[in-house]
Amino acid sequence: MPITPRRRRPQLDDDSLRLIDDLTNRPMDPMFSDSRLDTRPKSAFQIWSTRIIVFIICIAVGFSCSIIVQTLHTDPRKAVRSSLAKELTQQTKQMNSLSGEVSTLRARVEAQSKKLANPSQHDTLTKDEMVNGTIPVTGPGITVSIANPLAANTDTGSGSLPRESTTNIRVVTDGDLQVFIQILWQAGAEAISVNGYRIGVQTSVRTAGQTILIGVNQVQSPYKIQAIGNSADLADAVGERSQPSLYKTLKSAGIFPQVSTSKSITLEAASSSDISYAERAD
């Protein structure tokens, strides 16, 4: 059998002729030809396992994105407020515990004083302690109840601060409580407490952030101011008839004080701090 000699490609020096030769003799890209070499049919297991893996990856990516978006939309101030509120609650519990211990020790001191002091000195000491609010007292008096408006309480659920509201509706402030306490003192009240915390010589009514404190104790709405004294005089002093401008201002803000009289009210002793610098003057 005769051997046919292989045709040799002519050497083309012209670029245009070389391009025409490539398009005529090699129309398919070499990389595309290599990609078609693997023509083995894939099994159903491989196809479904690939789909399941892709589906799981999509779910994981979507879940991670939702967590990231939820984290970005959270209010960082809420966590700070919660931490401060927990810390304040712990400090308040500790202070109440220490106040209870002080009251117990004071009761022991009083019991020993009764054994040693003469009756006249004991009566003077008792009156001084009643005026200073360091011992529990009982007597007739009145109760003034003040609560935040329902609209102001609803606004707190949206994350806005009620005391930052620009509307006429607002919550009860420490200034409102101070006004009623001052009126009761001027009307002859002998002992006053707010939500069970006695007002003593070292007790202040103030605001810390968005919380009203009686001394170091946190109080919340509704606020109940109890005063021992002449019920008729005290009720008349804090009534709407005697304080028309005060009640008009409070009503415009959605606050409606309620006054009631009682034949017997018991007020606990006020917490007192240690005296370090004050001394008795001769």
C-alpha positions as CSV (number, residue, x, y, z in Angstrom):
1,M,0.0,0.0,0.0
2,P,1.5,3.2,-1.0
3,I,2.2,5.8,1.7
4,T,0.6,9.1,1.1
5,P,3.0,11.9,2.1
6,R,1.5,14.3,4.7
7,R,0.6,17.6,3.4
8,R,2.6,20.3,5.1
9,R,0.9,23.5,5.9
10,P,2.2,26.4,4.0
11,Q,4.1,29.0,6.0
12,L,2.1,32.2,5.9
13,D,3.9,35.4,6.5
14,D,0.9,37.7,6.1
15,D,-1.2,38.2,9.3
16,S,-4.4,38.5,7.3
17,L,-3.8,35.2,5.6
18,R,-2.9,33.6,9.0
19,L,-6.2,34.8,10.4
20,I,-8.1,33.3,7.5
21,D,-6.2,30.0,7.9
22,D,-7.1,29.9,11.7
23,L,-10.8,30.6,11.0
24,T,-10.9,27.9,8.3
25,N,-8.9,25.1,9.9
26,R,-9.4,25.8,13.6
27,P,-12.9,27.4,14.1
28,M,-13.3,26.0,17.7
29,D,-11.4,27.5,20.7
30,P,-9.0,25.0,22.3
31,M,-10.3,25.7,25.8
32,F,-13.9,25.0,24.7
33,S,-12.8,21.7,23.2
34,D,-11.2,20.7,26.5
35,S,-14.4,21.5,28.4
36,R,-16.3,19.1,26.2
37,L,-14.0,16.2,26.9
38,D,-15.9,15.3,30.2
39,T,-19.2,14.1,28.7
40,R,-19.9,11.5,31.3
41,P,-23.6,11.5,32.4
42,K,-24.1,12.5,36.0
43,S,-26.1,10.3,38.4
44,A,-29.4,11.3,40.0
45,F,-27.7,11.1,43.5
46,Q,-25.1,13.7,42.4
47,I,-27.7,16.0,41.0
48,W,-30.0,15.9,44.1
49,S,-27.1,16.1,46.6
50,T,-25.8,19.2,44.8
51,R,-29.3,20.8,44.9
52,I,-29.7,20.0,48.6
53,I,-26.3,21.4,49.5
54,V,-27.1,24.6,47.6
55,F,-30.5,24.9,49.3
56,I,-28.9,24.5,52.8
57,I,-26.3,27.1,52.0
58,C,-29.0,29.5,50.8
59,I,-31.0,29.0,54.1
60,A,-27.9,29.5,56.2
61,V,-27.0,32.7,54.3
62,G,-30.6,34.0,54.7
63,F,-30.7,33.2,58.4
64,S,-27.4,35.0,59.0
65,C,-28.5,38.1,57.0
66,S,-31.8,38.3,59.0
67,I,-29.8,38.1,62.3
68,I,-27.5,40.8,61.1
69,V,-30.4,43.1,60.1
70,Q,-32.2,42.5,63.4
71,T,-29.0,43.4,65.3
72,L,-28.6,46.6,63.3
73,H,-32.1,47.6,64.0
74,T,-31.9,47.1,67.8
75,D,-31.6,50.2,70.0
76,P,-28.3,50.2,71.9
77,R,-29.7,52.6,74.5
78,K,-32.2,50.0,75.6
79,A,-29.4,47.7,76.8
80,V,-27.7,50.5,78.6
81,R,-31.0,51.5,80.3
82,S,-31.7,47.9,81.3
83,S,-28.2,47.6,82.8
84,L,-28.5,50.8,84.7
85,A,-32.0,49.8,86.0
86,K,-30.7,46.5,87.2
87,E,-27.8,48.2,89.0
88,L,-30.2,50.7,90.6
89,T,-32.4,47.9,91.7
90,Q,-29.5,46.0,93.3
91,Q,-28.3,49.2,95.1
92,T,-31.8,49.9,96.3
93,K,-32.2,46.4,97.7
94,Q,-28.9,46.8,99.5
95,M,-29.8,50.2,100.8
96,N,-33.2,48.9,102.1
97,S,-31.4,46.0,103.8
98,L,-29.0,48.4,105.5
99,S,-31.9,50.7,106.5
100,G,-33.6,47.7,108.1
101,E,-30.5,47.0,110.1
102,V,-30.2,50.6,111.2
103,S,-33.8,50.6,112.3
104,T,-33.3,47.4,114.3
105,L,-30.2,48.9,116.0
106,R,-32.1,52.1,116.7
107,A,-34.9,50.2,118.3
108,R,-32.3,48.5,120.6
109,V,-30.8,51.9,121.5
110,E,-34.2,53.3,122.3
111,A,-35.0,50.3,124.5
112,Q,-31.8,50.8,126.5
113,S,-32.4,54.6,126.6
114,K,-35.8,54.0,128.2
115,K,-34.1,52.1,131.0
116,L,-31.5,54.7,131.7
117,A,-33.1,58.1,130.8
118,N,-35.7,59.9,133.0
119,P,-39.2,60.4,131.7
120,S,-38.8,64.1,130.8
121,Q,-35.7,63.4,128.7
122,H,-37.4,60.5,127.0
123,D,-40.4,62.6,126.0
124,T,-38.1,65.3,124.6
125,L,-36.2,62.6,122.6
126,T,-39.4,61.1,121.3
127,K,-40.7,64.5,120.1
128,D,-37.4,65.2,118.4
129,E,-37.3,61.8,116.7
130,M,-40.9,62.3,115.5
131,V,-40.1,65.7,114.0
132,N,-37.0,64.3,112.3
133,G,-38.8,61.3,111.1
134,T,-36.5,58.7,112.7
135,I,-39.3,56.7,114.4
136,P,-42.6,55.2,113.1
137,V,-45.7,57.4,113.8
138,T,-49.5,56.8,113.7
139,G,-52.3,59.3,113.5
140,P,-55.1,60.7,111.4
141,G,-54.3,62.3,108.0
142,I,-54.9,62.4,104.3
143,T,-53.7,60.6,101.2
144,V,-53.0,62.4,97.9
145,S,-52.9,60.0,94.9
146,I,-51.3,61.2,91.6
147,A,-50.9,59.0,88.6
148,N,-49.4,59.4,85.1
149,P,-51.8,59.9,82.2
150,L,-52.7,56.8,80.2
151,A,-51.5,58.5,77.0
152,A,-48.0,59.1,78.6
153,N,-47.8,55.5,79.7
154,T,-48.7,54.3,76.2
155,D,-45.9,56.4,74.6
156,T,-43.3,54.6,76.7
157,G,-43.9,51.4,74.7
158,S,-42.7,52.9,71.5
159,G,-39.2,53.6,72.8
160,S,-39.7,57.4,73.2
161,L,-39.1,59.0,76.5
162,P,-42.3,60.5,78.1
163,R,-40.4,63.5,79.6
164,E,-39.1,64.3,76.1
165,S,-42.6,64.7,74.7
166,T,-43.5,68.0,73.1
167,T,-47.2,67.6,73.6
168,N,-49.2,68.9,76.6
169,I,-49.6,65.3,78.0
170,R,-46.7,64.5,80.3
171,V,-45.9,62.4,83.3
172,V,-45.8,63.4,87.0
173,T,-42.4,65.0,87.8
174,D,-40.4,65.4,91.0
175,G,-41.4,69.1,91.0
176,D,-45.1,68.1,91.2
177,L,-44.5,66.0,94.2
178,Q,-42.3,68.7,95.8
179,V,-45.2,71.2,95.4
180,F,-47.7,69.0,97.2
181,I,-45.2,68.1,100.0
182,Q,-44.4,71.8,100.6
183,I,-48.1,72.7,100.7
184,L,-48.7,69.9,103.3
185,W,-45.8,71.0,105.5
186,Q,-47.2,74.6,105.4
187,A,-50.6,73.3,106.3
188,G,-49.3,71.7,109.5
189,A,-48.5,68.2,108.5
190,E,-46.4,66.4,111.2
191,A,-45.2,63.5,109.1
192,I,-45.2,62.8,105.3
193,S,-44.3,59.8,103.2
194,V,-44.3,59.1,99.4
195,N,-45.2,55.5,98.3
196,G,-44.3,54.3,101.8
197,Y,-40.9,56.1,102.1
198,R,-40.9,58.7,104.9
199,I,-39.7,62.2,104.3
200,G,-37.1,63.0,106.9
201,V,-34.5,65.8,107.4
202,Q,-32.1,64.1,105.1
203,T,-34.6,62.9,102.5
204,S,-34.8,64.5,99.1
205,V,-37.3,64.2,96.3
206,R,-35.4,64.3,93.0
207,T,-35.2,62.8,89.5
208,A,-32.3,60.6,88.3
209,G,-32.6,60.2,84.5
210,Q,-36.3,59.2,84.0
211,T,-36.8,57.9,87.5
212,I,-38.1,59.7,90.6
213,L,-36.2,58.9,93.8
214,I,-37.3,59.5,97.4
215,G,-33.9,59.7,99.0
216,V,-32.2,56.7,97.3
217,N,-35.5,54.7,96.8
218,Q,-37.0,54.4,93.3
219,V,-40.8,55.1,93.1
220,Q,-43.2,54.8,90.2
221,S,-46.7,55.9,89.2
222,P,-49.2,56.0,90.9
223,Y,-47.7,58.2,93.6
224,K,-49.3,58.1,97.0
225,I,-48.5,61.0,99.3
226,Q,-49.6,60.3,102.9
227,A,-49.5,63.0,105.6
228,I,-50.4,62.9,109.3
229,G,-52.1,65.9,110.8
230,N,-55.5,67.6,111.0
231,S,-57.4,65.9,108.2
232,A,-59.7,68.8,107.4
233,D,-57.0,71.4,107.3
234,L,-54.7,69.2,105.2
235,A,-57.4,68.2,102.7
236,D,-58.5,71.9,102.4
237,A,-54.9,73.0,101.8
238,V,-54.2,70.6,98.9
239,G,-57.8,70.8,97.5
240,E,-58.7,72.3,94.2
241,R,-60.6,75.1,95.9
242,S,-57.4,76.3,97.6
243,Q,-55.0,75.5,94.7
244,P,-57.0,76.4,91.5
245,S,-53.9,77.3,89.4
246,L,-52.1,74.2,90.3
247,Y,-55.0,71.9,89.5
248,K,-55.6,73.8,86.2
249,T,-52.0,73.2,85.1
250,L,-52.1,69.5,86.1
251,K,-55.5,68.9,84.4
252,S,-54.1,70.5,81.1
253,A,-51.4,67.9,81.3
254,G,-53.8,65.0,81.9
255,I,-53.0,64.6,85.6
256,F,-55.9,64.5,88.1
257,P,-54.9,64.4,91.8
258,Q,-57.3,62.6,94.2
259,V,-57.5,63.5,97.9
260,S,-58.9,61.2,100.6
261,T,-59.0,61.4,104.4
262,S,-58.2,58.6,106.9
263,K,-58.7,58.2,110.6
264,S,-55.5,56.4,111.1
265,I,-52.3,56.3,109.0
266,T,-49.1,54.6,110.0
267,L,-45.8,55.9,108.5
268,E,-42.5,54.0,108.8
269,A,-39.3,55.7,110.0
270,A,-37.2,57.5,107.4
271,S,-33.7,56.2,106.6
272,S,-30.9,58.5,108.0
273,S,-27.2,58.8,107.2
274,D,-24.4,58.8,109.7
275,I,-23.4,62.1,111.1
276,S,-19.7,62.8,110.6
277,Y,-19.2,66.6,110.8
278,A,-22.2,68.0,112.6
279,E,-21.9,68.5,116.4
280,R,-24.3,69.8,119.0
281,A,-23.9,73.5,119.7
282,D,-23.7,74.6,123.3
